[in-house]
């Protein structure tokens, strides 16, 4: 059960002109489930992405990078194809061949070049991709392409997710309306850079390619790269932004007011989608915000926030609602900030001042910590008292169910 995460409502997911979505039940891993998704993109659109830093990055990730680098105005990206049930990672040259075959299969149906297709996969690592099943399912996906298929799309990319993840926004920038809709998937094997996650966000503004390239990195750094469930960086992480150009807003400079406003809107939506992943973390019962402030640099603040968010001892204490909060201090101490003066640190749990100047706050009461720990949403705030920088990371607790889900993942 996801933590305070209502199911998306299909009627609230706004179509984005220039994007059509179609799905298929191809039997990639299991029968009778949506497991192949096609997003057809208008030829005038620009597309940009960021991907996992795992050195064992999956075959589709490698091809996505290559095809994005090749894309031009005359030969743009025309479609995305996503399968669930198999990651096509750790599959060597055969995996690359299979991913290319999927691209070619879709390109044939759309009358474009295979290099204009971006492939994505998610699921079990080290197993051959059932390419024949995926290619055979593509005509079904093409047959039901529609602009209002976002809910079906969100369902089509789920693995251990307990529910689909999707959201929409409409904003006005420089007097022009911009529609944004996105979907994401992920529940376990989640860690920044990026997570076992896929995220696809479309908007109808016209955004110049160099500007979109900057935007996707900036947005990812403030959203999908700020989440962690279990500290494992996946082989398949991908976050894609598609700007269709079907609307009236034009953004051709990253120093303009229009860019700043658009970046804020896209970031807010991406943060929503990324936080949905944490709220649906495998076995999660609590959603935790970790903010580290008054640091020398954003980098050191993030390092400390991630150290807290990745700690199994911290996460299991949250699951048990046990205010064993010295575990947080320990995680701060081993985060790798070598010149950290712990005598200056203050730690807060929501409104409760737990540690003062590096030691237990004399006014802290165990029952106050207990009260906060029993909540389903908790904020941990660490003040380093050494600068002006800050960073926020979102995570969840670690429960018995997380072990059970991952022990049984392939069964």
LOPA-770335 format. One record per atom (N, C-alpha, C, O): x, y, z. Coordinates in steps of 0.001 Angstrom, whole numbers, plus 500000, padded with zeros to 6 digits. Example, Ala and Ser with C-alpha at 12.3 -4.5 7.8 and 13.67 -1.06 7.14 Angstrom:
BEGIN
513190494310507800;512300495500507800;513200496700507800;514236496681508465;512850497750507080;513670498940507140;512900500030507870;513409501138508039;
***
This chain:
BEGIN
500845498809500000;500000500000500000;500877501236500000;501705501407500895;500709502099499012;501514503311498910;501175504277500041;500062504266500567;502143505111500408;501991506027501529;501308507317501070;501904508124500356;500069507500501480;499324508731501182;499411509104499707;499682510252499357;499180508128498862;499276508345497419;497965507924496754;497745506736496519;497098508886496450;495848508523495779;496122508045494360;497099508451493731;495260507190493876;495373506727492500;495151507897491540;494278508733491777;495925507962490473;495641509008489473;494272508786488846;493805507654488721;493650509865488462;492339509806487818;492547510048486332;493087511079485931;492119509100485527;492365509166484089;491869510471483482;492538511059482632;490697510924483920;490111512137483349;490933513385483669;490802514405482993;491778513306484697;492596514453485081;493945514495484370;494702515454484521;494245513455483597;495510513401482866;495287514040481499;494576513493480656;495887515179481294;495566516008480137;496336515548478895;497546515329478969;495665515401477778;496368515111476521;497349516235476189;497072517410476434;498478515862475638;499470516833475180;499514516738473663;499917515712473114;499109517786472996;499085517773471534;500465517423470998;501471517991471424;500505516485470063;501769516043469491;502289514745470066;503338514257469644;501558514164471042;501933512876471644;500729511946471587;499644512308472043;500912510751471031;499882509708471045;500482508472471688;501650508151471465;499677507774472490;500167506639473266;499333505401472969;498106505471472894;500001504282472804;499314503018472563;499998501892473311;501213501925473507;499231500893473733;499781499825474572;499382498460474016;498479498339473188;500081497447474497;499787496075474073;500003495120475234;500752495409476167;499330493975475160;499574492857476067;500362491822475282;499788490990474579;501684491881475407;502561491054474573;503047489791475265;503706488962474637;502739489629476536;503191488443477249;504688488411477461;505301487345477403;505286489570477706;506738489641477889;507176488746479036;508125487975478900;506490488846480159;506787487991481312;505560487236481775;505643486060482132;504407487917481768;503162487315482225;502064487607481210;502095488620480511;501111486715481146;499990486904480223;498977487883480804;498917488101482014;498198488455479924;497054489286480303;497439490500481144;496757490841482111;498524491138480768;498868492401481404;499476493338480367;500151492903479434;499226494624480548;499808495622479652;501311495653479903;501747495891481029;502103495415478867;503552495347479092;504387495944477961;505616495895478009;503739496500476958;504452497209475892;503740498540475660;502515498599475557;504526499589475581;503972500929475379;504708501617474237;505931501535474133;503949502295473385;504509503106472307;504041504546472493;502849504798472671;504979505484472451;504657506907472409;505093507436471053;506283507462470738;504128507854470258;504423508435468952;504528509947469102;503652510586469686;505601510508468574;505929511912468809;505849512692467501;506311512221466462;505265513878467556;505180514730466362;506579515032465833;507505515222466622;506746515078464517;508085515268463931;508734516597464278;509956516718464203;507944517601464658;508528518900464992;508973518978466455;509490520009466886;508779517909467218;509126517914468635;510635517828468851;511375517345467994;511075518310470019;512441518081470480;512384517117471656;511423517114472426;513419516303471786;513446515249472816;514823515260473472;515841515370472789;514850515143474804;516117515086475531;515976514125476694;514871513897477187;517092513558477136;517032512590478216;518297512527479045;519360512989478628;518163511944480232;519296511603481088;519121510158481521;518005509644481581;520246509508481822;520223508057482012;521092507629483189;521867508410483740;520935506368483550;521675505788484662;523183505978484516;523708506052483405;523862506056485646;525326506091485665;525912504714485958;527130504570486073;525060503706486079;525537502343486312;526371501884485107;525917501984483967;527572501391485352;528454500963484267;527886499763483514;528265499519482368;526983499014484141;526309497909483481;525008498383482837;524017497653482825;525011499603482303;523771500141481756;523222499222480676;523963498618479900;521903499138480654;521216498185479791;521373498532478316;521679499668477956;521155497524477468;521248497711476022;520360498857475530;520828499672474734;519107498956475964;518278500067475472;518816501433475890;518661502408475155;519439501514477051;520031502787477468;521146503191476506;521245504351476107;521974502229476143;523067502512475209;522526503005473867;523060503949473285;521476502369473386;520914502749472090;520204504100472175;520273504898471239;519524504358473290;518885505662473466;519908506788473371;519683507787472687;521022506621474054;522065507654474009;522561507864472577;522720508999472128;522801506768471871;523281506862470496;522256507559469593;522606508438468806;521000507159469717;519979507711468827;519672509172469129;519395509949468215;519717509551470397;519528510961470732;520661511804470157;520438512912469667;521877511268470223;523028512000469687;522945512165468179;523459513145467639;522306511225467486;522175511274466033;521028512162465556;521026512607464408;520065512419466421;518840513104466004;519123514505465462;519960515232465997;518430514863464418;518533516187463810;517129516698463499;516151515959463615;517037517956463106;515738518514462725;515161517782461525;513943517646461411;516020517310460631;515564516567459456;515267515112459768;514517514460459041;515851514596460844;515662513194461217;515458513112462731;516327512629463457;514294513592463199;514059513695464636;513642512361465262;513333511398464560;513642512327466572;513085511170467283;511583511139467029;510899512145467222;511067509990466596;509656509868466237;508842509054467221;507616509167467244;509497508232468038;508714507392468948;509584506816470051;510799506679469910;508923506482471157;509526505704472230;508816504361472284;507619504274472006;509550503317472639;508938502010472851;509470501457474164;510681501387474378;508556501067475035;508920500624476380;508322499247476634;507153499002476334;509126498359477184;508582497086477649;508870496905479127;509911497336479622;507959496278479821;508185495867481193;508334494353481228;508029493669480251;508805493831482362;508955492387482505;510339491873482195;510662490737482541;511170492677481550;512531492259481201;513377493515480988;513008494396480211;514527493588481694;515353494797481650;516290494835480456;516809495900480120;516519493707479809;517514493615478731;518830494257479176;519433495044478446;519257493905480381;520507494387480953;521374493195481322;520864492147481719;522684493356481192;523578492234481429;523411491168480372;523609489982480637;523046491592479165;522742490644478085;523727490725476926;523541490052475912;524775491540477060;525855491569476081;525420491989474687;524474492758474516;526136491467473691;525861491825472302;524472491384471867;523828492058471063;524006490253472396;522663489775472036;521607490777472472;520622490995471767;521810491385473634;520868492377474117;520794493586473212;519713494112472949;521945494026472736;521966495150471796;521248494795470500;520485495597469961;521499493587470007;520824493135468787;519320493119468979;518573493569468110;518874492600470118;517432492532470386;516811493918470475;515726494148469941;517491494842471146;516956496199471264;516874496868469892;515911497574469595;517887496640469064;517857497180467700;516693496577466909;516061497267466108;516412495292467132;515307494639466423;513958495242466824;513071495407465985;513812495568468104;512578496225468548;512435497585467866;511357497935467387;513532498351467825;513498499653467157;513123499512465689;512314500279465169;513717498526465028;513429498328463613;511980497911463404;511336498344462449;511464497065464304;510075496646464190;509114497818464276;508149497886463514;509363498733465184;508490499889465310;508714500876464164;507763501461463644;509970501054463778;510269501971462681;509563501547461397;509081502393460644;509499500250461146;508811499754459954;507334500138459983;506766500536458966;506715500014461164;505295500341461287;505040501841461168;503973502257460718;506013502647461568;505830504098461538;506473504745460318;506443505967460172;507057503926459438;507695504424458212;508773505466458511;508803506541457912;509652505127459446;510783505994459753;512025505127459915;511965503915459713;513125505727460271;514373504992460441;514468504466461864;513937505081462788;515137503337462048;515280502746463383;516016503674464334;515802503611465545;516878504532463808;517612505470464659;516704506556465225;517115507312466105;515468506636464722;514515507624465220;513628507069466337;512670507717466759;513953505883466802;513211505222467882;514082505163469129;515270504851469042;513499505462470290;514194505299471560;513576504115472304;512383504140472606;514373503065472608;513849501898473316;514121501983474828;515128502547475257;513218501421475614;513365501377477072;512863500022477558;511903499475477016;513517499492478577;513112498218479157;513214498302480670;514034499053481198;512391497541481367;512459497475482823;511977496102483266;511038495544482699;512635495569484291;512278494229484763;513502493484485251;514414494079485825;513521492197485024;514595491334485522;515863491513484687;515807491585483459;517006491584485372;518320491720484740;518883490331484432;518576489363485128;519699490241483397;520465489039483036;519618487973482352;520007486806482307;518465488366481822;517632487410481091;517434487912479659;517245489112479456;517472487032478675;517316487450477273;515969488130477035;514942487698477561;515986489179476252;514749489884475922;513912489031474971;514431488579473950;512636488798475273;511765488061474345;511334488957473186;510179489370473085;512297489239472323;512101490251471290;510948489898470361;510222490787469916;510767488613470063;509691488224469143;508328488610469703;507462489070468959;508132488428470992;506851488765471604;506611490275471571;505501490736471304;507665491029471844;507524492483471860;507202493005470463;506285493809470294;507951492553469468;507707492997468096;506317492585467637;505635493339466942;505901491388468026;504563490920467639;503471491762468285;502366491851467749;503761492384469433;502764493203470107;502681494631469599;501738495350469931;503649495053468801;503683496444468350;502474496849467511;501972497956467702;501973496010466585;500781496424465827;499578496717466722;498802497631466444;499424495935467804;498327496212468737;498507497580469384;497547498338469521;499733497892469779;499992499198470391;499733500332469412;499178501365469784;500136500138468166;499902501164467139;498405501351466893;497944502467466651;497662500265466957;496234500332466630;495431501141467638;494375501673467298;495918501244468882;495141502013469857;495831503305470284;495577503817471374;496704503832469425;497326505123469706;496263506202469909;495344506350469104;496410506951470999;495472508031471288;496140509045472204;497016508691472993;495732510298472102;496324511346472939;495892511231474399;496585511729475286;494756510581474658;494241510507476028;494488509149476679;493706508705477519;495576508495476289;495881507157476792;496902507158477933;497584506156478147;497014508273478668;498074508378479670;497921507377480816;498921506859481313;496694507097481240;496516506135482335;496926504740481898;497627504039482629;496495504332480710;496928503035480194;498454502990480044;499083501959480284;499027504110479648;500478504172479511;501157503958480854;502122503200480950;500655504625481899;501240504481483230;501144503047483726;502060502548484379;500044502392483418;499869500995483834;500790500063483050;501197499015483553;501113500444481828;501896499565480951;503360499459481342;504041498531480907;503865500390482154;505288500378482481;505553499926483916;506690500011484378;504534499448484632;504703499024486018;505450497700486118;505313496834485254;506241497549487179;506824496241487527;506318495872488920;505221495329489051;507104496159489963;506623495885491323;505803497041491879;505386496998493037;505570498058491087;504714499166491511;503351498621491949;502815497700491331;502801499196493015;501468498771493435;500377499572492748;499205499199492801;500759500686492095;499776501486491383;500478502328490325;501679502579490419;499717502765489310;500312503621488283;500653504986488850;500076505427489844;501606505650488195;502081506959488645;501981507935487472;502612507736486434;501200508967487642;500974509929486558;500466511231487142;499890511252488230;500682512327486408;500200513630486849;500208514601485675;500931514402484698;499408515642485776;499314516679484740;499288518057485380;498905518220486539;499697519028484608;499621520425485027;499277521280483810;499620520929482681;498603522394484041;498426523430483034;498900524733483643;498434525124484713;499825525411482971;500360526664483492;500274527733482400;500178527428481212;500311528972482833;500325530092481895;501673530793482004;502066531233483085;502373530894480892;503694531519480851;503682532562479734;503391532249478579;503996533783480089;504000534888479117;502666534972478377;502621535263477181;501578534710479113;500250534797478533;499845533615477672;498781533633477054;500687532584477625;500400531417476783;500229530177477646;500984529969478595;499244529357477322;498954528156478093;499883527015477680;500100526763476495;500419526343478681;501279525180478450;500700523990479205;500412524083480398;500534522886478515;500049521644479129;501214520688479309;502013520480478397;501299520104480510;502353519140480833;501719517883481429;500862517977482308;502130516726480960;501682515460481535;502868514508481576;503693514477480662;502937513732482654;504040512784482773;503629511513483478;502636511475484205;504416510464483249;504240509190483942;505606508741484446;506642509135483912;505590507920485470;506838507348485963;506553505956486494;505405505592486746;507620505184486659;507497503887487307;508720503662488168;509804504168487878;508537502911489212;509633502588490102;509076502299491473;508078502886491891;509734501381492178;509274501002493504;510431500473494335;510526500744495532;511314499710493685;512514499209494351;513708499402493445;513554499810492294;514911499111493951;516170499399493267;516204500880492890;516431501254491740;515966501707493916;515841503144493727;516957503874494459;517107503746495674;517730504633493712;518760505492494278;519068506592493265;518949506372492060;519461507766493738;519807508819492777;520812508356491740;521588507427491964;520777509023490607;521640508741489433;521288507429488731;522249506716488440;520126507019488428;518937507741488847;518134506854489793;517992507230490956;517619505752489399;516833504831490214;516369503719489282;516540503867488072;515737502507489804;515209501675488709;513909502279488320;512826501793488647;514050503332487627;512876504114487322;512894504543485878;513938504692485243;511693504734485393;511508505357484089;510600506555484297;509631506482485053;510909507654483632;510062508829483705;509939509446482324;510937509643481632;508720509747481930;508458510348480614;507537511541480818;506440511402481359;507982512702480386;507225513933480609;507107514672479283;508101514919478600;505882515017478937;505620515716477679;505015517081477955;504262517257478913;505348518046477107;504762519381477199;504612519925475788;505324519504474876;503684520862475608;503374521299474240;504049522606473843;503721523181472805;504993523082474660;505759524262474259;506779523886473193;507137522717473048;507239524880472456;508335524667471503;509626525063472215;509806526226472574;510508524116472415;511740524347473160;512924523963472277;513002522832471800;513831524888472062;515006524616471241;515813523463471832;515881523308473051;516422522659470968;517119521453471428;518192521740472486;518218521047473503;519073522723472296;520079522972473345;519450523374474673;519963523036475740;518347524092474599;517660524523475814;517027523317476512;517092523209477736;516418522417475749;515812521219476331;516880520311476932;516650519678477963;518044520245476293;519138519438476843;519542519932478230;519832519136479124;519557521249478397;519873521801479716;518732521570480689;518955521231481851;517513521754480211;516345521620481076;516234520226481671;515982520096482869;516414519182480877;516230517833481383;517239517512482479;516904516824483443;518467518001482345;519480517760483372;519165518536484636;519295518020485746;518749519776484457;518416520614485607;517242520033486377;517264519976487606;516217519601485654;515022519049486293;515340517735486992;514920517527488130;516074516845486332;516424515559486938;517202515752488226;517000515024489198;518094516738488232;518934516982489396;518117517431490594;518540517254491736;516945518014490342;516101518520491427;514932517596491748;514119517905492619;514842516476491058;513682515596491266;514100514134491345;514280513594492437;514256513491490185;514555512063490179;515923511740490774;516149510610491208;516831512699490804;518124512470491445;518116512845492918;519174512966493536;516936513030493480;516800513346494908;515933512320495625;515359512617496673;515836511125495073;515020510090495715;515871508856495974;516800508557495225;515541508149497038;516191506871497321;515226505993498106;514590506450499055;515124504756497711;514350503769498455;515290502810499162;515152502563500360;516257502264498410;517110501219498983;518592501392498674;519401500545499052;518961502477497993;520372502728497736;520951501999496552;522153502101496306;520135501256495796;520625500520494635;520381501316493357;519250501699493057;521451501557492612;521330502260491333;521086501253490219;521891500343490018;520003501405489506;519610500450488480;520447500573487214;521201501527487025;520286499582486365;520942499536485058;520134500232483964;520630500405482851;518903500632484261;517968501042483209;517358502425483371;516501502815482577;517784503177484388;517152504467484661;517151505397483458;518158505547482766;516016506009483229;515891506947482114;514822507970482443;513763507632482972;515108509224482124;514130510294482257;514153511106480971;515188511639480571;512995511189480336;512871511818479021;511877512973479083;510802512849479670;512248514097478473;511310515200478277;511091515375476780;512039515393475995;509832515501476404;509443515711475015;508694517035474904;507656517214475540;509203517946474114;508554519240473885;508004519231472461;508766519300471497;506687519147472331;506106518876471016;506045520098470108;505989519953468887;506056521286470676;505959522481469840;504565522761469322;504384523642468482;503561522016469816;502201522203469314;501499523393469953;500477523855469445;502037523895471064;501443525049471727;502031526360471225;502806526379470269;501658527449471874;502073528780471421;503385529245472046;504072530087471469;503746528715473209;504949529197473883;506204528718473165;506326527544472817;507130529640472950;508423529322472349;509511529688473360;509544530807473873;510394528737473637;511506528973474555;512787528628473808;513090527458473577;513527529656473438;514743529419472659;515998529925473351;517071529973472749;515860530305474626;517011530763475401;516875530286476838;515789530344477414;517975529814477417;517921529354478808;518163530487479806;518272530241481008;518246531714479318;518392532867480205;517135533731480241;517124534780480884;516077533298479556;514858534088479463;513938533838480651;514059532830481347;513020534770480869;512012534602481912;511102533417481599;510635532718482499;510859533207480302;510015532068479908;510671530744480292;509996529816480738;511981530663480115;512687529432480507;512574529204482006;512295528087482442;512786530246482796;512720530096484250;511348529611484689;511235528746485558;510306530172484085;508948529775484449;508657528342484013;508046527572484754;509098527989482802;508877526626482329;509660525630483172;509137524571483519;510902525952483505;511717525056484327;511068524827485680;511100523711486198;510482525858486256;509813525715487548;508620524772487436;508400523934488311;507845524912486351;506667524061486170;507056522602485927;506452521689486491;508061522392485090;508499521031484791;509114520392486036;508892519212486304;509879521166486788;510493520643488008;509432520233489015;509538519176489637;508413521060489178;507348520724490134;506654519430489757;506375518600490621;506371519250488465;505718518021488024;506654516820488186;506222515753488619;507930516989487841;508896515892487979;509095515515489442;509260514336489756;509081516490490332;509186516179491763;507975515378492224;508102514443493014;506809515751491727;505607514983492061;505740513541491595;505453512614492353;506172513346490353;506304511992489807;507376511194490548;507199510001490799;508480511842490898;509546511132491600;509142510800493030;509487509733493538;508418511699493682;507960511408495038;506905510301495046;506790509564496026;506135510179493964;505205509047493878;505962507723493930;505473506747494499;507153507690493339;507966506475493377;508342506134494821;508238504980495236;508778507136495579;509160506892496974;507948506483497800;508041505575498625;506825507135497590;505618506792498344;505178505355498060;504527504718498888;505541504862496890;505207503488496517;506430502582496643;506475501511496038;507420503007497424;508604502174497635;508211500796498145;507262500662498918;508919499799497724;508561498419498063;508450498242499574;509437498368500300;507249497951500032;507004497730501452;506950498983502291;506890498897503518;506969500159501658;507039501408502418;505783501643503245;504666501374502803;505995502150504456;504877502572505310;504993504042505692;504063504618506257;506160504657505376;506370506056505745;507116506791504640;507992506227503984;506762508041504446;507410508928503486;508228509938504274;507699510628505145;509523510027503968;510433510812504793;511150511848503942;511750511518502919;511085513091504368;511818514189503741;513048514489504584;512939514715505789;514211514491503958;515457514780504668;516049516060504083;516429516094502913;516124517096504890;516696518368504460;517950518658505279;517912518650506510;519043518909504598;520289519309505240;520559520743504825;520629521044503633;520712521628505797;520814523051505514;522041523657506193;522693523025507025;522334524903505812;523460525655506370;524778524918506166;525628524876507055;524934524334504970;526179523663504629;527076524549503791;526665525621503346;528307524097503576;529241524844502743;528900524732501266;529124525668500499;528351523570500863;528035523340499453;526836522417499349;526529521658500269;526163522497498205;525055521573497958;525565520136497966;524877519230498438;526773519930497443;527329518580497376;527448517949498760;527064516794498939;527970518681499738;528119518087501061;526764517900501739;526575516947502494;525821518805501473;524480518637502031;523822517379501480;523190516626502221;523973517153500175;523409515943499569;524088514694500099;523431513686500362;525390514760500254;526132513599500747;525599513166502109;525428511974502365;525341514125502969;524821513815504300;523369513341504225;522985512391504907;522568514005503393;521159513594503255;521054512171502730;520242511389503225;521869511822501728;521852510471501187;522339509456502224;521818508343502299;523329509836503015;523845508929504034;522746508549505022;522625507389505415;521954509533505417;520817509259506305;519776508410505577;519278507420506114;519455508811504349;518403508137503592;518734506715503192;517827505914502970;520022506380503093;520428505031502695;520647504096503881;520757502884503696;520712504632505081;521065503815506245;519981502809506591;518863503213506911;520272501499506539;519275500506506947;518862500675508405;517703500440508747;519792501079509268;519448501247510681;518483502410510875;517540502312511661;518711503501510170;517787504630510254;516421504224509709;515391504496510326;516423503577508556;515168503251507883;514346502235508662;513119502325508690;515009501262509299;514256500290510101;513738500921511384;512687500523511885;514464501906511927;513951502619513098;512670503369512744;511722503392513529;512646503980511562;511421504648511131;510277503648510973;509142503931511356;510575502492510416;509530501481510248;508952501073511599;507742500883511726;509806500939512602;509362500509513930;508802501651514766;508354501432515892;508821502878514224;508418504069514986;509231504191516267;508722504593517313;510506503835516157;511403503832517313;512316505056517239;513134505144516323;512203506008518179;513044507209518131;514481506930518574;515005507574519483;515096505968517920;516512505648518159;517324506580517263;517950506145516297;517301507858517597;517733508902516683;519238509117516668;519750509873515843;519946508461517568;521402508480517479;521882507862516183;522987508165515730;521072506997515570;521427506404514277;521559507477513199;522385507353512295;520746508529513293;520847509620512326;522165510358512509;522826510694511526;522559510614513761;523831511270514009;524994510424513473;525943510954512897;524905509111513671;525965508234513161;526067508330511647;527169508379511101;524921508357510962;524921508457509497;525493509790509035;526175509849508012;525224510855509773;525830512151509451;527346512057509581;528087512569508742;527789511401510636;529214511330510922;530024510539509918;531189510858509680;529421509491509312;530183508694508339;529876509060506891;530224508316505974;529230510196506681;528830510588505326;530007510951504440;529869510982503217;531171511229505035;532347511524504222;532671513001504109;533448513394503239;532093513826504970;532455515241505024;533551515362506081;533264515480507272;534788515334505644;535906515121506557;536131516265507542;536609516038508653;535794517487507146;536066518613508042;534819519052508810;534767520174509312;533839518195508902;532582518532509569;532805518711511073;533379517845511734;532346519838511598;532418520099513042;531095519663513660;530107520396513615;531084518473514232;529824517925514741;529312518690515955;528137518575516302;530168519464516602;529725520225517770;528803521380517386;528216522025518255;528677521638516091;527818522720515616;526466522218515111;525593523021514783;526290520918515047;525125520339514368;523889520348515262;523942520048516454;522770520710514624;521464520624515272;520566519725514429;520553519820513202;519817518854515098;518953517878514424;517520518048514895;517239518129516091;516619518101513915;515196518250514217;514410517118513565;514720516680512457;513406516666514265;512449515686513731;511102516383513721;510463516522514764;510660516828512534;509512517727512429;509744518934513347;510707519678513164;508862519125514332;508975520289515218;509777519994516480;509866520841517369;510352518819516567;511059518406517775;512556518618517609;513155518099516667;513165519375518516;514608519654518509;515295518523519260;515255518464520489;515921517633518512;516454516397519086;517890516574519580;518193516259520731;518765517070518724;520175517232519072;520551518702518959;520212519363517978;521252519210519966;521636520611520027;523150520709520160;523744520183521102;523765521398519189;525215521578519207;525960520250519376;526900520136520162;525514519271518625;526214517996518557;525860516991519631;526369515871519599;525024517334520563;524631516395521622;523137516418521834;522428517221521227;522662515552522682;521234515485522956;520751516816523519;521343517359524452;519672517331522943;519072518558523446;518527518307524857;517705517409525039;518961519072525847;518483518834527213;516964518881527335;516392518249528223;516306519631526442;514850519745526511;514127518628525741;512901518531525785;514902517784525032;514277516722524229;513657515656525118;514270515215526090;512449515246524784;511752514186525507;511462513033524557;511031513242523424;511699511826525026;511496510631524211;510081510554523654;509872510120522521;509111510979524463;507724510889523997;507458511831522831;506584511563522007;508204512934522753;508044513828521608;508567513179520336;507936513263519282;509726512529520437;510249511790519300;509322510659518895;509119510420517704;508762509966519865;507831508869519595;506609509364518841;506127508706517919;506102510545519246;504920511107518588;505175511323517098;504337510974516266;506322511893516763;506625512158515362;506875510864514604;506425510718513468;507582509929515213;507932508675514523;506708507860514149;506773507041513233;505599508063514834;504382507301514532;503627507859513335;502676507239512860;504041509026512842;503366509627511694;503741508899510406;504785508252510327;502880509014509404;503183508403508105;504078509293507246;504690508815506290;504160510579507575;505047511500506866;505888512254507893;505358512835508840;507190512236507695;508132512772508678;509187513604507962;509626513251506868;509590514700508576;510685515509508052;511866515471509017;511722515755510206;513028515117508491;514290515176509239;515027516420508743;515238516586507542;515415517289509671;516133518508509290;517449518582510045;517480518495511272;518528518744509304;519864518818509880;520449520180509557;520535520560508389;520849520911510572;521485522216510382;522965522074510691;523343521752511817;523814522318509675;525258522137509821;525960523381510362;527095523293510832;525302524532510301;525842525782510845;527226526111510285;528137526490511021;527363525953508943;528671526244508356;528583526896506981;529593526993506284;527414527337506585;527307527963505276;525869528253504904;524989528273505764;525627528480503609;524303528873503121;523639527813502236;522485527984501843;524343526727501917;523817525721500977;522836524780501661;522861524610502880;521971524172500853;521014523187501382;520678522168500304;520922522401499121;520125521052500713;519677520007499783;518602519187500461;518587519041501684;517695518649499645;516607517817500152;516560516504499388;516695516474498165;516368515430500123;516232514085499564;514954513473500122;514604513701501281;514257512694499293;513044512017499745;513282510509499790;513849509935498861;512849509878500870;513053508444501025;511879507841501778;510886508516502046;512004506554502119;510955505857502846;511607504937503874;512832504842503943;510794504273504660;511323503338505642;511643502001504986;511400501816503793;512183501079505757;512563499749505266;511834498719506116;512086498596507314;510931497986505485;510046497097506225;510308495631505911;511110495295505040;509602494757506649;509659493320506369;509230493036504930;509785492156504273;508247493780504450;507711493521503116;508744493783502029;508718493135500983;509663494734502266;510700494990501264;511520493723501030;511814493367499889;511883493055502106;512662491812501983;511844490751501255;512359490068500369;510589490612501620;509739489586500999;509552489839499508;509636488912498702;509297491097499142;509077491434497736;510299491098496904;510174490521495823;511482491451497396;512689491236496618;513188489800496683;513874489342495770;512851489086497752;513187487674497809;512377486879496792;512837485858496281;511163487357496503;510257486639495613;510169487261494222;509303486882493433;511061488220493909;510884489050492710;510790488234491421;509998488571490541;511580487172491293;511597486417490032;510586485286490004;510423484632488973;509912485046491102;508986483901491156;507625484278490612;506720483444490579;
***
